[in-house]
Amino acid sequence: MRPLKGKAAAYVCRDFSCQAPTTDPEEMISHILGRGGQNP
């Protein structure tokens, strides 16, 4: 895994399918919780 634009990036994958990498902690949490990047 590589940094994204010089920042640490999260790569969230589920069932052999990965979302686009993100540097936004809130977006990462949304992906982990299964909200697909949408904030509650």
Secondary structure as UniProt FT lines:
FT   TURN            5..6
FT   STRAND          13..14
FT   TURN            15..16
FT   STRAND          17..18
FT   HELIX           25..32
FT   TURN            33..34
FT   TURN            36..37
//
